[in-house]
Amino acid sequence: MPDEELLELAALSRSISEADRVRHTPPPGLFDRIAAEVGASPIADRPTRAFEAHDTPEAVIDLTEAREARSPAASRHRNRQLLLASLAAACALIIGFAAFGGGDAQTFVAVATNNELPEAFDGAATATLTESDEWTLEIDFSDELPDGEPVELWLIKPDLSDMVSLGLIEPGDTQWEWPEGIEPTEYSLVDMSIEPEDGPPTHSGRSILRGELRSI
């Protein structure tokens, strides 16, 4: 601002007296007439709300919820949910691979029990037939087989019309090679029987465990 204007403003401010500072009350209806001229609603009709001392603004972030969300318990809950979601995804992936990604490979499983068999035995067994380069039968026994009497492993047709022996079960045996030409869908019964040492080479009829192979 030029010096001449500054000097002029300074002189003007010094010329203002106390009488110039007196505030006059506007005549009644002045603001309503002004509002009518500019097309606005009268000030008297506008809704007003006095601000009260106890009024508080709404919180943008709930600090209590934020603290709870950062607590160790909340973290463990989130981690458990993530773990369950991961496990569900992994199970879906495994099932999908078994259904569509296994090619021609197959797996059969049988749960062999003593249910309604002539010889008493408290144990059970799980037989799993898998195909890799060749068919392999693996049997997991839940209890030791009877001691002192030979136990023979058989593959039998469901109608009992034919059977094939895989030989005597020796202590520690868990795997057997599946015989060529035998279809697991035809010879689906896995049977273990007590066989006398000097008896005929046929099945003795003294089965202790039996279960049916089912494709999975």
Rosetta blueprint (number, residue, H / E / L):
1 M L
2 P L
3 D H
4 E H
5 E H
6 L H
7 L H
8 E H
9 L H
10 A H
11 A H
12 L H
13 S H
14 R H
15 S H
16 I L
17 S L
18 E H
19 A H
20 D H
21 R H
22 V L
23 R L
24 H L
25 T L
26 P L
27 P L
28 P L
29 G L
30 L H
31 F H
32 D H
33 R H
34 I H
35 A H
36 A H
37 E H
38 V H
39 G L
40 A L
41 S L
42 P L
43 I H
44 A H
45 D H
46 R L
47 P L
48 T L
49 R L
50 A L
51 F L
52 E L
53 A L
54 H L
55 D L
56 T L
57 P L
58 E L
59 A L
60 V L
61 I L
62 D L
63 L H
64 T H
65 E H
66 A H
67 R H
68 E H
69 A H
70 R L
71 S L
72 P H
73 A H
74 A H
75 S H
76 R H
77 H H
78 R H
79 N H
80 R H
81 Q H
82 L H
83 L H
84 L H
85 A H
86 S H
87 L H
88 A H
89 A H
90 A H
91 C H
92 A H
93 L H
94 I H
95 I H
96 G H
97 F H
98 A H
99 A H
100 F H
101 G H
102 G L
103 G L
104 D L
105 A L
106 Q L
107 T E
108 F E
109 V E
110 A E
111 V E
112 A E
113 T E
114 N L
115 N L
116 E L
117 L L
118 P L
119 E L
120 A L
121 F L
122 D L
123 G L
124 A L
125 A E
126 T E
127 A E
128 T E
129 L E
130 T E
131 E E
132 S L
133 D L
134 E L
135 W E
136 T E
137 L E
138 E E
139 I E
140 D E
141 F E
142 S L
143 D L
144 E L
145 L L
146 P L
147 D L
148 G L
149 E L
150 P L
151 V E
152 E E
153 L E
154 W E
155 L E
156 I E
157 K L
158 P L
159 D L
160 L L
161 S L
162 D L
163 M E
164 V E
165 S E
166 L E
167 G E
168 L E
169 I L
170 E L
171 P L
172 G L
173 D L
174 T L
175 Q E
176 W E
177 E E
178 W L
179 P L
180 E L
181 G L
182 I L
183 E L
184 P L
185 T L
186 E L
187 Y L
188 S L
189 L E
190 V E
191 D E
192 M E
193 S E
194 I E
195 E L
196 P L
197 E L
198 D L
199 G L
200 P L
201 P L
202 T L
203 H L
204 S L
205 G L
206 R L
207 S E
208 I E
209 L E
210 R E
211 G E
212 E E
213 L L
214 R E
215 S E
216 I L
